[in-house]
């Protein structure tokens, strides 16, 4: 089954068919008490790695989310490998999803970082199950 890399039109969770709880990867840090964090996490779950049928959030590629006083988001993420063929597109895909699915966020800055290097242990259990890593 081919999944979309990015869905430009907002959809409801019902139309996507998500009835599973959101599982937070262990390496993800964010101000969980901030009112915009759930919107951003939902937006991140709409962005898929084009080569892997799991969203970037559950893959554990999103390391850090922070907000400033004006509700601008700062996201630090990584890729599965430095040679990722869509490395130059990923930050824009994440920004577009945030702007479409988290309308209360001001500006969104996305930075790709390589430390720590990503490995499959960073995936949420839901991603491991989807990929058959149990």
PyMOL commands that place a pseudoatom at each C-alpha (Angstrom):
pseudoatom trace, name=CA, resn=UNK, resi=1, chain=A, elem=C, hetatm=0, pos=[0.000, 0.000, 0.000]
pseudoatom trace, name=CA, resn=UNK, resi=2, chain=A, elem=C, hetatm=0, pos=[1.464, 3.365, -1.018]
pseudoatom trace, name=CA, resn=UNK, resi=3, chain=A, elem=C, hetatm=0, pos=[0.999, 6.113, 1.571]
pseudoatom trace, name=CA, resn=UNK, resi=4, chain=A, elem=C, hetatm=0, pos=[1.161, 9.826, 0.862]
pseudoatom trace, name=CA, resn=UNK, resi=5, chain=A, elem=C, hetatm=0, pos=[4.348, 11.697, 1.635]
pseudoatom trace, name=CA, resn=UNK, resi=6, chain=A, elem=C, hetatm=0, pos=[2.360, 14.793, 2.535]
pseudoatom trace, name=CA, resn=UNK, resi=7, chain=A, elem=C, hetatm=0, pos=[-1.366, 15.419, 2.405]
pseudoatom trace, name=CA, resn=UNK, resi=8, chain=A, elem=C, hetatm=0, pos=[-1.958, 19.043, 1.358]
pseudoatom trace, name=CA, resn=UNK, resi=9, chain=A, elem=C, hetatm=0, pos=[-5.641, 19.194, 2.310]
pseudoatom trace, name=CA, resn=UNK, resi=10, chain=A, elem=C, hetatm=0, pos=[-6.519, 18.957, 5.997]
pseudoatom trace, name=CA, resn=UNK, resi=11, chain=A, elem=C, hetatm=0, pos=[-8.259, 15.733, 6.889]
pseudoatom trace, name=CA, resn=UNK, resi=12, chain=A, elem=C, hetatm=0, pos=[-9.906, 14.584, 10.058]
pseudoatom trace, name=CA, resn=UNK, resi=13, chain=A, elem=C, hetatm=0, pos=[-8.513, 11.706, 12.056]
pseudoatom trace, name=CA, resn=UNK, resi=14, chain=A, elem=C, hetatm=0, pos=[-11.655, 9.779, 11.105]
pseudoatom trace, name=CA, resn=UNK, resi=15, chain=A, elem=C, hetatm=0, pos=[-10.986, 10.186, 7.385]
pseudoatom trace, name=CA, resn=UNK, resi=16, chain=A, elem=C, hetatm=0, pos=[-7.417, 8.973, 7.893]
pseudoatom trace, name=CA, resn=UNK, resi=17, chain=A, elem=C, hetatm=0, pos=[-8.669, 6.029, 9.881]
pseudoatom trace, name=CA, resn=UNK, resi=18, chain=A, elem=C, hetatm=0, pos=[-6.502, 6.582, 12.940]
pseudoatom trace, name=CA, resn=UNK, resi=19, chain=A, elem=C, hetatm=0, pos=[-8.139, 4.994, 15.917]
pseudoatom trace, name=CA, resn=UNK, resi=20, chain=A, elem=C, hetatm=0, pos=[-4.860, 4.083, 17.591]
pseudoatom trace, name=CA, resn=UNK, resi=21, chain=A, elem=C, hetatm=0, pos=[-3.510, 6.224, 20.413]
pseudoatom trace, name=CA, resn=UNK, resi=22, chain=A, elem=C, hetatm=0, pos=[-0.600, 8.515, 19.635]
pseudoatom trace, name=CA, resn=UNK, resi=23, chain=A, elem=C, hetatm=0, pos=[2.561, 6.794, 20.827]
pseudoatom trace, name=CA, resn=UNK, resi=24, chain=A, elem=C, hetatm=0, pos=[5.396, 9.161, 21.672]
pseudoatom trace, name=CA, resn=UNK, resi=25, chain=A, elem=C, hetatm=0, pos=[8.876, 7.978, 20.647]
pseudoatom trace, name=CA, resn=UNK, resi=26, chain=A, elem=C, hetatm=0, pos=[11.292, 7.890, 23.594]
pseudoatom trace, name=CA, resn=UNK, resi=27, chain=A, elem=C, hetatm=0, pos=[13.718, 10.383, 22.018]
pseudoatom trace, name=CA, resn=UNK, resi=28, chain=A, elem=C, hetatm=0, pos=[11.081, 13.108, 21.418]
pseudoatom trace, name=CA, resn=UNK, resi=29, chain=A, elem=C, hetatm=0, pos=[11.249, 16.161, 23.681]
pseudoatom trace, name=CA, resn=UNK, resi=30, chain=A, elem=C, hetatm=0, pos=[8.591, 18.845, 23.725]
pseudoatom trace, name=CA, resn=UNK, resi=31, chain=A, elem=C, hetatm=0, pos=[6.697, 21.041, 26.151]
pseudoatom trace, name=CA, resn=UNK, resi=32, chain=A, elem=C, hetatm=0, pos=[3.827, 18.566, 26.530]
pseudoatom trace, name=CA, resn=UNK, resi=33, chain=A, elem=C, hetatm=0, pos=[1.851, 21.106, 28.566]
pseudoatom trace, name=CA, resn=UNK, resi=34, chain=A, elem=C, hetatm=0, pos=[1.925, 23.658, 25.713]
pseudoatom trace, name=CA, resn=UNK, resi=35, chain=A, elem=C, hetatm=0, pos=[-1.513, 23.900, 24.070]
pseudoatom trace, name=CA, resn=UNK, resi=36, chain=A, elem=C, hetatm=0, pos=[-0.051, 23.706, 20.532]
pseudoatom trace, name=CA, resn=UNK, resi=37, chain=A, elem=C, hetatm=0, pos=[1.983, 20.536, 21.076]
pseudoatom trace, name=CA, resn=UNK, resi=38, chain=A, elem=C, hetatm=0, pos=[-0.938, 18.188, 20.195]
pseudoatom trace, name=CA, resn=UNK, resi=39, chain=A, elem=C, hetatm=0, pos=[-1.613, 20.146, 16.975]
pseudoatom trace, name=CA, resn=UNK, resi=40, chain=A, elem=C, hetatm=0, pos=[2.028, 19.908, 15.936]
pseudoatom trace, name=CA, resn=UNK, resi=41, chain=A, elem=C, hetatm=0, pos=[2.231, 16.189, 16.736]
pseudoatom trace, name=CA, resn=UNK, resi=42, chain=A, elem=C, hetatm=0, pos=[-0.909, 15.570, 14.656]
pseudoatom trace, name=CA, resn=UNK, resi=43, chain=A, elem=C, hetatm=0, pos=[0.648, 17.557, 11.805]
pseudoatom trace, name=CA, resn=UNK, resi=44, chain=A, elem=C, hetatm=0, pos=[3.897, 15.581, 12.044]
pseudoatom trace, name=CA, resn=UNK, resi=45, chain=A, elem=C, hetatm=0, pos=[1.937, 12.332, 11.781]
pseudoatom trace, name=CA, resn=UNK, resi=46, chain=A, elem=C, hetatm=0, pos=[0.817, 13.461, 8.298]
pseudoatom trace, name=CA, resn=UNK, resi=47, chain=A, elem=C, hetatm=0, pos=[4.374, 13.437, 6.918]
pseudoatom trace, name=CA, resn=UNK, resi=48, chain=A, elem=C, hetatm=0, pos=[5.707, 10.102, 5.693]
pseudoatom trace, name=CA, resn=UNK, resi=49, chain=A, elem=C, hetatm=0, pos=[9.162, 9.032, 4.688]
pseudoatom trace, name=CA, resn=UNK, resi=50, chain=A, elem=C, hetatm=0, pos=[8.669, 8.218, 0.988]
pseudoatom trace, name=CA, resn=UNK, resi=51, chain=A, elem=C, hetatm=0, pos=[10.600, 4.955, 1.329]
pseudoatom trace, name=CA, resn=UNK, resi=52, chain=A, elem=C, hetatm=0, pos=[9.105, 3.737, 4.622]
pseudoatom trace, name=CA, resn=UNK, resi=53, chain=A, elem=C, hetatm=0, pos=[5.350, 3.364, 5.281]
pseudoatom trace, name=CA, resn=UNK, resi=54, chain=A, elem=C, hetatm=0, pos=[5.528, 5.091, 8.687]
pseudoatom trace, name=CA, resn=UNK, resi=55, chain=A, elem=C, hetatm=0, pos=[5.196, 8.768, 9.560]
pseudoatom trace, name=CA, resn=UNK, resi=56, chain=A, elem=C, hetatm=0, pos=[8.238, 10.797, 10.614]
pseudoatom trace, name=CA, resn=UNK, resi=57, chain=A, elem=C, hetatm=0, pos=[6.993, 11.251, 14.175]
pseudoatom trace, name=CA, resn=UNK, resi=58, chain=A, elem=C, hetatm=0, pos=[6.566, 7.554, 14.945]
pseudoatom trace, name=CA, resn=UNK, resi=59, chain=A, elem=C, hetatm=0, pos=[9.806, 6.728, 13.116]
pseudoatom trace, name=CA, resn=UNK, resi=60, chain=A, elem=C, hetatm=0, pos=[11.537, 8.782, 15.808]
pseudoatom trace, name=CA, resn=UNK, resi=61, chain=A, elem=C, hetatm=0, pos=[12.954, 11.284, 13.330]
pseudoatom trace, name=CA, resn=UNK, resi=62, chain=A, elem=C, hetatm=0, pos=[11.583, 14.274, 15.237]
pseudoatom trace, name=CA, resn=UNK, resi=63, chain=A, elem=C, hetatm=0, pos=[13.930, 14.947, 18.143]
pseudoatom trace, name=CA, resn=UNK, resi=64, chain=A, elem=C, hetatm=0, pos=[12.812, 18.262, 19.607]
pseudoatom trace, name=CA, resn=UNK, resi=65, chain=A, elem=C, hetatm=0, pos=[9.917, 20.692, 19.496]
pseudoatom trace, name=CA, resn=UNK, resi=66, chain=A, elem=C, hetatm=0, pos=[10.033, 24.110, 21.158]
pseudoatom trace, name=CA, resn=UNK, resi=67, chain=A, elem=C, hetatm=0, pos=[7.881, 27.227, 21.055]
pseudoatom trace, name=CA, resn=UNK, resi=68, chain=A, elem=C, hetatm=0, pos=[8.786, 30.856, 21.629]
pseudoatom trace, name=CA, resn=UNK, resi=69, chain=A, elem=C, hetatm=0, pos=[6.534, 33.510, 23.198]
pseudoatom trace, name=CA, resn=UNK, resi=70, chain=A, elem=C, hetatm=0, pos=[4.829, 34.194, 19.837]
pseudoatom trace, name=CA, resn=UNK, resi=71, chain=A, elem=C, hetatm=0, pos=[3.981, 30.482, 19.306]
pseudoatom trace, name=CA, resn=UNK, resi=72, chain=A, elem=C, hetatm=0, pos=[6.601, 30.051, 16.597]
pseudoatom trace, name=CA, resn=UNK, resi=73, chain=A, elem=C, hetatm=0, pos=[7.766, 26.443, 16.451]
pseudoatom trace, name=CA, resn=UNK, resi=74, chain=A, elem=C, hetatm=0, pos=[11.367, 25.266, 16.323]
pseudoatom trace, name=CA, resn=UNK, resi=75, chain=A, elem=C, hetatm=0, pos=[11.768, 21.631, 15.274]
pseudoatom trace, name=CA, resn=UNK, resi=76, chain=A, elem=C, hetatm=0, pos=[14.946, 19.594, 15.250]
pseudoatom trace, name=CA, resn=UNK, resi=77, chain=A, elem=C, hetatm=0, pos=[14.775, 16.395, 13.258]
pseudoatom trace, name=CA, resn=UNK, resi=78, chain=A, elem=C, hetatm=0, pos=[17.036, 13.862, 11.636]
pseudoatom trace, name=CA, resn=UNK, resi=79, chain=A, elem=C, hetatm=0, pos=[16.841, 11.444, 8.730]
pseudoatom trace, name=CA, resn=UNK, resi=80, chain=A, elem=C, hetatm=0, pos=[17.254, 7.683, 8.594]
pseudoatom trace, name=CA, resn=UNK, resi=81, chain=A, elem=C, hetatm=0, pos=[20.590, 8.192, 6.833]
pseudoatom trace, name=CA, resn=UNK, resi=82, chain=A, elem=C, hetatm=0, pos=[22.733, 11.098, 5.596]
pseudoatom trace, name=CA, resn=UNK, resi=83, chain=A, elem=C, hetatm=0, pos=[22.273, 9.765, 2.060]
pseudoatom trace, name=CA, resn=UNK, resi=84, chain=A, elem=C, hetatm=0, pos=[18.477, 10.097, 2.174]
pseudoatom trace, name=CA, resn=UNK, resi=85, chain=A, elem=C, hetatm=0, pos=[17.371, 10.980, -1.371]
pseudoatom trace, name=CA, resn=UNK, resi=86, chain=A, elem=C, hetatm=0, pos=[14.755, 13.475, -0.138]
pseudoatom trace, name=CA, resn=UNK, resi=87, chain=A, elem=C, hetatm=0, pos=[16.902, 15.138, 2.542]
pseudoatom trace, name=CA, resn=UNK, resi=88, chain=A, elem=C, hetatm=0, pos=[16.550, 18.543, 0.912]
pseudoatom trace, name=CA, resn=UNK, resi=89, chain=A, elem=C, hetatm=0, pos=[12.735, 18.204, 0.774]
pseudoatom trace, name=CA, resn=UNK, resi=90, chain=A, elem=C, hetatm=0, pos=[11.993, 16.993, 4.319]
pseudoatom trace, name=CA, resn=UNK, resi=91, chain=A, elem=C, hetatm=0, pos=[12.187, 20.341, 6.159]
pseudoatom trace, name=CA, resn=UNK, resi=92, chain=A, elem=C, hetatm=0, pos=[9.753, 21.898, 3.677]
pseudoatom trace, name=CA, resn=UNK, resi=93, chain=A, elem=C, hetatm=0, pos=[7.409, 18.919, 3.955]
pseudoatom trace, name=CA, resn=UNK, resi=94, chain=A, elem=C, hetatm=0, pos=[7.380, 19.290, 7.748]
pseudoatom trace, name=CA, resn=UNK, resi=95, chain=A, elem=C, hetatm=0, pos=[6.850, 23.067, 7.549]
pseudoatom trace, name=CA, resn=UNK, resi=96, chain=A, elem=C, hetatm=0, pos=[3.963, 22.642, 5.103]
pseudoatom trace, name=CA, resn=UNK, resi=97, chain=A, elem=C, hetatm=0, pos=[2.274, 20.080, 7.331]
pseudoatom trace, name=CA, resn=UNK, resi=98, chain=A, elem=C, hetatm=0, pos=[2.623, 22.355, 10.376]
pseudoatom trace, name=CA, resn=UNK, resi=99, chain=A, elem=C, hetatm=0, pos=[1.163, 25.310, 8.503]
pseudoatom trace, name=CA, resn=UNK, resi=100, chain=A, elem=C, hetatm=0, pos=[-1.798, 23.213, 7.281]
pseudoatom trace, name=CA, resn=UNK, resi=101, chain=A, elem=C, hetatm=0, pos=[-2.586, 21.064, 10.318]
pseudoatom trace, name=CA, resn=UNK, resi=102, chain=A, elem=C, hetatm=0, pos=[-1.485, 23.339, 13.169]
pseudoatom trace, name=CA, resn=UNK, resi=103, chain=A, elem=C, hetatm=0, pos=[-2.959, 26.702, 12.134]
pseudoatom trace, name=CA, resn=UNK, resi=104, chain=A, elem=C, hetatm=0, pos=[-2.360, 28.329, 15.530]
pseudoatom trace, name=CA, resn=UNK, resi=105, chain=A, elem=C, hetatm=0, pos=[1.423, 27.970, 15.177]
pseudoatom trace, name=CA, resn=UNK, resi=106, chain=A, elem=C, hetatm=0, pos=[3.147, 31.119, 13.985]
pseudoatom trace, name=CA, resn=UNK, resi=107, chain=A, elem=C, hetatm=0, pos=[6.279, 30.514, 11.937]
pseudoatom trace, name=CA, resn=UNK, resi=108, chain=A, elem=C, hetatm=0, pos=[7.978, 27.125, 11.817]
pseudoatom trace, name=CA, resn=UNK, resi=109, chain=A, elem=C, hetatm=0, pos=[11.719, 26.543, 11.620]
pseudoatom trace, name=CA, resn=UNK, resi=110, chain=A, elem=C, hetatm=0, pos=[12.921, 22.999, 10.860]
pseudoatom trace, name=CA, resn=UNK, resi=111, chain=A, elem=C, hetatm=0, pos=[16.549, 22.035, 11.297]
pseudoatom trace, name=CA, resn=UNK, resi=112, chain=A, elem=C, hetatm=0, pos=[18.111, 18.709, 10.345]
pseudoatom trace, name=CA, resn=UNK, resi=113, chain=A, elem=C, hetatm=0, pos=[20.594, 17.464, 12.943]
pseudoatom trace, name=CA, resn=UNK, resi=114, chain=A, elem=C, hetatm=0, pos=[22.793, 14.362, 12.939]
pseudoatom trace, name=CA, resn=UNK, resi=115, chain=A, elem=C, hetatm=0, pos=[23.484, 13.994, 16.637]
pseudoatom trace, name=CA, resn=UNK, resi=116, chain=A, elem=C, hetatm=0, pos=[22.451, 11.600, 17.925]
pseudoatom trace, name=CA, resn=UNK, resi=117, chain=A, elem=C, hetatm=0, pos=[22.439, 9.405, 14.817]
pseudoatom trace, name=CA, resn=UNK, resi=118, chain=A, elem=C, hetatm=0, pos=[19.076, 7.773, 14.183]
pseudoatom trace, name=CA, resn=UNK, resi=119, chain=A, elem=C, hetatm=0, pos=[18.643, 4.055, 14.726]
pseudoatom trace, name=CA, resn=UNK, resi=120, chain=A, elem=C, hetatm=0, pos=[15.615, 1.764, 14.810]
pseudoatom trace, name=CA, resn=UNK, resi=121, chain=A, elem=C, hetatm=0, pos=[15.529, 1.813, 18.622]
pseudoatom trace, name=CA, resn=UNK, resi=122, chain=A, elem=C, hetatm=0, pos=[14.240, 5.396, 18.357]
pseudoatom trace, name=CA, resn=UNK, resi=123, chain=A, elem=C, hetatm=0, pos=[11.014, 4.271, 16.696]
pseudoatom trace, name=CA, resn=UNK, resi=124, chain=A, elem=C, hetatm=0, pos=[7.755, 4.169, 18.617]
pseudoatom trace, name=CA, resn=UNK, resi=125, chain=A, elem=C, hetatm=0, pos=[6.432, 0.656, 19.228]
pseudoatom trace, name=CA, resn=UNK, resi=126, chain=A, elem=C, hetatm=0, pos=[3.673, 1.364, 16.698]
pseudoatom trace, name=CA, resn=UNK, resi=127, chain=A, elem=C, hetatm=0, pos=[6.311, 1.976, 13.989]
pseudoatom trace, name=CA, resn=UNK, resi=128, chain=A, elem=C, hetatm=0, pos=[8.227, -1.176, 14.912]
pseudoatom trace, name=CA, resn=UNK, resi=129, chain=A, elem=C, hetatm=0, pos=[5.015, -3.180, 14.683]
pseudoatom trace, name=CA, resn=UNK, resi=130, chain=A, elem=C, hetatm=0, pos=[4.154, -1.655, 11.290]
pseudoatom trace, name=CA, resn=UNK, resi=131, chain=A, elem=C, hetatm=0, pos=[7.605, -2.589, 9.969]
pseudoatom trace, name=CA, resn=UNK, resi=132, chain=A, elem=C, hetatm=0, pos=[7.695, -6.039, 11.575]
pseudoatom trace, name=CA, resn=UNK, resi=133, chain=A, elem=C, hetatm=0, pos=[10.602, -5.343, 13.939]
pseudoatom trace, name=CA, resn=UNK, resi=134, chain=A, elem=C, hetatm=0, pos=[9.176, -7.329, 16.868]
for i in range(1, 134): cmd.bond("trace and resi %d" % i, "trace and resi %d" % (i + 1))
show_as sticks, trace
zoom trace
